[in-house]
Amino acid sequence: MKSKGSDSQREKVIVIPCSGIGKAFGSISRDATYEIVDNLRKDVTQTLCLALLVSGDEESLQLVRNNKCITVDGCPLQCAEKKVKLAGGNLAGSLRVVDAYKENRHLKPRSVTFLDPDGQQMALALAEKIAKKVDDLLEGH
Amino acid sequence: MADAQEKKVGIISCSGEECVEGTISRVATRLVLGKLRPNETVTICLPLFLAGGKEEREFATDYPTITVDGCDKMCAKIATERYSGKPASSIVVTDVTGNWYCSRLGPRRKLDEESQAAARKVAEKVAHEVDEVLERWM
């Protein structure tokens, strides 16, 4: 019988934002990810550097191949999703800020460097969706 | 050759998600773009650049670039060299801050005062490098 192992050995869901820098949506993808990994689901998730993964870092490659991954992309180009797929990662979910925007059209995030209140609110809304996806994945759905 | 009106320097930050230095690289880049050298610089979205963005790669081939990396793994610099050419200058946050390590438990989401000061310091260094690059370009 398999041991459940310690916390550090348990399966984690890897949440990877695009962190696009040109528009607020990239910052929202990043902020929503931090809300998950530092707050909402901090014991069962972690993030990694997308650029490091793309550079071929072995540790990052193993992490995305051996754990379920959720990508969080700012725009429809979905760079994070593409790169995780290309790395042979175990892509289990893919969310887009642009979809959160469609569901929260009253919010008008503009600031990129530091999110304004609308951007923060959208990041929280997106984080709730990511949290639900994380729970589904850990329950085996 | 680009004429005087087209002279721009591309700033490419790693925006590494794991450590606070990645956030510092990102904030410093935005400070240069928004405040310190708004007319002389543009940024290139690294994930799009990495994903094969044609415009991004062409820009980085035709115009000088400055990479801003959080740690000595220098992902932005390596990617720029791989896909477009050697950057005119490359800056590493940990070199500027004097920390030799990438701190994974720092306030990476919302920079504290110390990290904001580091971001300003990095931004000033980038701005200085922009001036140097433009001077060489004259």
Interface residues (C-beta under 8 A of the other chain):
Chain A: I16 P17 C18 S19 G20 I21 G22 G26 R30 D31 T33 Y34 E35 D38 T47 L48 C49 L50 A51 L52 V54 S55 D57 L77 C79 A80 K82 K83 V112 T113 F114
Chain B: S13 C14 S15 G16 E17 E18 C19 G22 R26 V27 T29 R30 L31 G34 T43 C45 L46 P47 L48 L50 A51 G53 K73 C75 A76 I78 A79 R108 R109 K110
